[in-house]
Amino acid sequence: MAAALLWVGGLRADRRDRSARVTVGVVTTAYGGLVPAKTVLPAGAAALGGAARARLRAGRVPVLGRATVEVLLPAAATGTAATLTHTA
């Protein structure tokens, strides 16, 4: 969300403005491309966890395939975070 706001702010600001140049630079770099992935991956894991919890509360067994993805998404988020530290 913050990255999107910075991006929109960079579009609206004057190109000669330093903050606009920094914002546009962050969005167009590898780092800027990884930030949305780092945000989406944990959100997906949380959504799958919520679905599994709802199934358990309803007395149904959670789907194992979803559980596998639920474990892999945070692992991918951790890998993305590690990549972000090396691209910054």
N, C-alpha and C positions, 0 to 999 in steps of 0.2 A: 504494500500500500504506500509506504513511504517512498519507495523507488518510483512508483507511478506518479506520485505528486511531484517529486523532484523532476521527473521527465517532463511533465506538463509545464511546470514552472520554467524549465529550460527552454521549452518551445515558445513560451510567452515572453520571456525576457529578451532583451536586446542581445544580439550575437556578440557584440563587443564587451558585454558585461562578463566579468570573470566567473561569476557563479553559473552563468549560462554555459560557458565553455566547459567548466568542470562537470556540470550535469550532463551535457551532451557527451562528453568524454567517457563518463562512467557508464552511460547507457550503451554506447557503441563498442565498449571493450569486452574482452572475455569475462572480466569480473562482473560487469553489468549484465551479461547474459546468464551468469550462474546464479545471481541473486534471486530471480524469480523461481528457479528450480529449487533452491534452498528453502523457499517459502512454501511452494506447492507440495513438495514431498512429505513433510511432516503433517500438513493439512490432510493429505490423502490417507495417511496412516491413522490419523485421528478419526476421520470419517469411517474408515473400515472398522476401527475399534468400537466406535459408537454403534455401528450396525451389528457387530458381534455381541455387544452388550444387550442390545434390544432383542436379539434372537434368544439369548440366554434367559432374559427376563420373561420372554413369552413361553419358555419351556422347550424351545427348540435347540438343536445342537448347531453350533456355528459351523460354517463350511470350512474345511481344512485348506482349500485352495486360497480362500480369502485370508486365512491366518498366515499362510506362507507369504503372500503379498504384503500383509501387514507387518511382517518381520523384515522383508526386503526393503520396503520404503524408508524406514529409519536408517537402515544400513546405507542406502543410496544417499540419504541426506547427510550422513556422517562423511561419506566420501566427497560429496559436494562441498561440505564445509572445509575439509582438508584441502581440496583443490583451491577454494577461495583464499586460504592462507598463503598459498604459493603463487597466486596470480596477483595479489595485492601489491 
